[in-house]
């Protein structure tokens, strides 16, 4: 199939967005240095690029996103610049209302404000559409005339089995523990900085940097 999909899950603050930022920075650096580049990166921002203001507009934007990616690879040939398309969707649980799924977050089961909100129902419709789009792209055969390929990279704070089961690869990113956060904070300090006298302050910083 012309598409492969990867999901990265993990709690808020574990570094999912930083991962996507790093990939994007590396790609931009390669482009600026004039290196050979056959990858088009598409990274829409939430909510400005994915949430519409009228009925059906959010679904239209989701369709347009994948249609654009497919047009890039379907029109490429051996001499075209772009033969691969990387689509990155950060916090897809917000786009598809996975965070509001009471099967994943039981504490929301009695929250009628959440489950009856307009955003919730739009997200549920987008979820069904998203799965349909993935299935339709997988059903397309890669012919000899199509040299392109789409890699879909998504991140999510919650695990929704219905969504995860449709991805080719799923990775769980763990949140740094106290020891790891302490080492990261120390690495940001000036070389030779003596923290022995401020160990109590350092411990407080480590404690309050959870999820940051």
Secondary structure by P-SEA (a helix, b strand, c coil): ccbbbbbbbbcccccaaaaaaaaaaaaaaaaaacccccbbbbbbcccccccccccaaaaaaaaaaaaaaaaaaaaccccccccbbbbbbccccccccccccccccccccccccccccaaaaaaaaaaaaaaaaaaaaaaccccccccbbbbbbbbbccccaaaaaaccbbbbbbcccaaaaaaaaaaacccccccccaaaaaaaaaaacccc
